[in-house]
């Protein structure tokens, strides 16, 4: 795969504004809730599936 050059007059570098304390806290809370709800449920589903396969074998 080759290197893609930027066309003249176009800049692909994105500089975002720094996060405020409130935005940082909201993001941290969202990530914490996601980990607690989604990731744990997926892990529980995997263990339940493994256990049910062992029972049926």
LOVO-570140 format. One record per atom (N, C-alpha, C, O): residue number from 0; x negated, y negated, z negated. Coordinates in steps of 0.2 Angstrom, whole numbers, padded with zeros to 4 digits, always signed. Atoms other than C-alpha are relative to their C-alpha. Layout:
// residues N
NUM|X|Y|Z $
...
This chain:
// residues 57
0|-0004|+0006|+0000 $
0|+0000|+0000|+0000 $
0|-0005|-0006|+0000 $
0|-0009|-0006|-0004 $
1|+0004|+0006|-0001 $
1|-0007|-0017|+0005 $
1|+0002|-0005|-0005 $
1|+0007|-0005|-0009 $
2|-0001|+0006|+0004 $
2|-0008|-0033|-0004 $
2|+0004|-0005|+0003 $
2|+0003|-0007|+0009 $
3|-0004|+0004|-0003 $
3|+0006|-0045|-0001 $
3|-0002|-0007|-0002 $
3|-0003|-0009|-0008 $
4|+0002|+0007|+0001 $
4|+0000|-0063|+0001 $
4|+0006|-0005|-0001 $
4|+0011|-0004|+0002 $
5|-0005|+0005|+0000 $
5|+0010|-0078|-0004 $
5|+0000|-0005|+0006 $
5|-0005|-0007|+0008 $
6|-0001|+0005|-0005 $
6|+0017|-0089|+0010 $
6|-0003|-0007|-0002 $
6|-0002|-0008|-0008 $
7|+0002|+0007|+0001 $
7|+0010|-0107|+0011 $
7|+0006|-0003|-0003 $
7|+0012|-0003|+0000 $
8|-0005|+0004|+0003 $
8|+0020|-0118|-0001 $
8|+0005|+0004|-0004 $
8|+0010|+0001|-0007 $
9|-0004|-0004|+0005 $
9|+0028|-0104|-0011 $
9|-0004|+0003|-0005 $
9|-0010|+0005|-0004 $
10|+0003|-0003|+0006 $
10|+0023|-0099|-0028 $
10|+0004|+0005|-0004 $
10|+0009|+0003|-0006 $
11|-0004|-0005|+0003 $
11|+0028|-0083|-0036 $
11|-0001|+0001|-0007 $
11|+0002|+0005|-0011 $
12|+0001|+0000|+0007 $
12|+0022|-0087|-0053 $
12|+0006|-0003|-0004 $
12|+0008|-0009|-0002 $
13|-0005|+0003|+0003 $
13|+0036|-0090|-0065 $
13|-0002|-0002|-0007 $
13|-0004|+0003|-0011 $
14|+0002|+0002|+0007 $
14|+0033|-0100|-0081 $
14|+0007|-0002|-0003 $
14|+0010|-0007|-0001 $
15|-0006|+0001|+0004 $
15|+0048|-0099|-0093 $
15|-0002|-0004|-0006 $
15|-0007|-0005|-0009 $
16|+0000|+0004|+0006 $
16|+0051|-0111|-0108 $
16|-0001|+0005|-0006 $
16|+0001|+0010|-0006 $
17|+0000|-0004|+0006 $
17|+0046|-0104|-0125 $
17|+0006|+0001|-0003 $
17|+0011|-0004|-0003 $
18|-0006|-0001|+0003 $
18|+0059|-0096|-0135 $
18|+0001|-0004|-0006 $
18|-0004|-0005|-0010 $
19|-0002|+0003|+0006 $
19|+0068|-0105|-0149 $
19|+0000|+0005|-0005 $
19|+0001|+0011|-0004 $
20|+0000|-0005|+0005 $
20|+0068|-0097|-0166 $
20|+0007|+0004|+0000 $
20|+0007|+0010|-0001 $
21|-0007|-0003|+0000 $
21|+0087|-0094|-0164 $
21|+0000|+0005|+0005 $
21|+0003|+0011|+0004 $
22|+0000|-0004|-0006 $
22|+0085|-0086|-0147 $
22|-0004|+0006|-0002 $
22|-0003|+0012|+0000 $
23|+0004|-0006|+0002 $
23|+0071|-0075|-0154 $
23|+0003|+0005|-0005 $
23|+0003|+0011|-0004 $
24|-0003|-0004|+0005 $
24|+0081|-0069|-0169 $
24|+0006|+0003|+0004 $
24|+0007|+0009|+0002 $
25|-0005|-0004|-0004 $
25|+0096|-0065|-0157 $
25|-0002|+0005|+0004 $
25|+0001|+0011|+0004 $
26|+0003|-0005|-0004 $
26|+0085|-0055|-0146 $
26|-0002|+0006|-0004 $
26|-0001|+0012|-0003 $
27|+0002|-0005|+0005 $
27|+0078|-0046|-0161 $
27|+0006|+0004|-0002 $
27|+0005|+0010|-0003 $
28|-0006|-0003|+0002 $
28|+0095|-0042|-0167 $
28|+0003|+0004|+0005 $
28|+0005|+0010|+0003 $
29|-0003|-0004|-0006 $
29|+0101|-0036|-0150 $
29|-0004|+0007|+0001 $
29|-0001|+0012|+0001 $
30|+0004|-0006|+0000 $
30|+0086|-0024|-0149 $
30|+0001|+0005|-0005 $
30|+0001|+0011|-0004 $
31|-0001|-0004|+0005 $
31|+0088|-0018|-0166 $
31|+0007|+0004|+0000 $
31|+0007|+0010|-0001 $
32|-0007|-0003|-0001 $
32|+0107|-0014|-0163 $
32|+0000|+0005|+0005 $
32|+0002|+0010|+0005 $
33|+0000|-0004|-0005 $
33|+0103|-0006|-0147 $
33|-0004|+0007|-0002 $
33|-0002|+0012|+0000 $
34|+0004|-0006|+0003 $
34|+0090|+0006|-0155 $
34|+0004|+0004|-0004 $
34|+0004|+0010|-0004 $
35|-0004|-0004|+0005 $
35|+0101|+0010|-0169 $
35|+0006|+0004|+0003 $
35|+0008|+0009|+0001 $
36|-0006|-0003|-0003 $
36|+0116|+0014|-0158 $
36|-0001|+0004|+0006 $
36|+0002|+0010|+0006 $
37|+0000|-0004|-0006 $
37|+0111|+0020|-0141 $
37|-0006|+0005|+0000 $
37|-0004|+0011|+0001 $
38|+0005|-0005|+0000 $
38|+0094|+0028|-0144 $
38|+0001|+0006|-0005 $
38|+0000|+0012|-0003 $
39|-0001|-0005|+0005 $
39|+0099|+0037|-0159 $
39|+0006|+0005|+0002 $
39|+0005|+0011|+0001 $
40|-0005|-0005|-0003 $
40|+0115|+0044|-0151 $
40|-0003|+0004|+0005 $
40|-0001|+0010|+0006 $
41|+0003|-0004|-0005 $
41|+0105|+0050|-0136 $
41|-0004|+0006|-0003 $
41|-0004|+0012|-0001 $
42|+0004|-0005|+0003 $
42|+0093|+0059|-0148 $
42|+0005|+0005|-0003 $
42|+0003|+0011|-0003 $
43|-0005|-0005|+0004 $
43|+0108|+0067|-0158 $
43|+0003|+0004|+0006 $
43|+0004|+0010|+0004 $
44|-0003|-0004|-0006 $
44|+0116|+0072|-0141 $
44|-0005|+0006|+0002 $
44|-0003|+0011|+0003 $
45|+0005|-0005|-0002 $
45|+0099|+0081|-0136 $
45|+0000|+0006|-0005 $
45|+0000|+0012|-0003 $
46|+0001|-0005|+0005 $
46|+0098|+0090|-0153 $
46|+0007|+0005|+0000 $
46|+0006|+0011|-0001 $
47|-0007|-0004|+0000 $
47|+0117|+0095|-0152 $
47|+0000|+0005|+0006 $
47|+0002|+0011|+0005 $
48|+0000|-0004|-0006 $
48|+0114|+0102|-0135 $
48|-0004|+0006|-0001 $
48|-0003|+0012|+0001 $
49|+0005|-0005|+0001 $
49|+0099|+0112|-0140 $
49|+0003|+0005|-0005 $
49|+0002|+0011|-0004 $
50|-0003|-0004|+0005 $
50|+0108|+0119|-0155 $
50|+0006|+0004|+0003 $
50|+0006|+0010|+0002 $
51|-0005|-0004|-0002 $
51|+0123|+0124|-0145 $
51|-0002|+0005|+0005 $
51|+0001|+0011|+0006 $
52|+0003|-0005|-0004 $
52|+0112|+0133|-0132 $
52|-0003|+0006|-0004 $
52|-0002|+0012|-0002 $
53|+0003|-0006|+0004 $
53|+0104|+0143|-0146 $
53|+0006|+0004|-0003 $
53|+0005|+0010|-0003 $
54|-0006|-0004|+0003 $
54|+0121|+0148|-0153 $
54|+0003|+0005|+0006 $
54|+0005|+0010|+0004 $
55|-0003|-0004|-0005 $
55|+0127|+0154|-0136 $
55|-0005|+0005|+0003 $
55|-0002|+0009|+0007 $
56|+0005|-0004|-0002 $
56|+0111|+0163|-0132 $
56|+0000|+0007|-0003 $
56|-0004|+0012|-0001 $
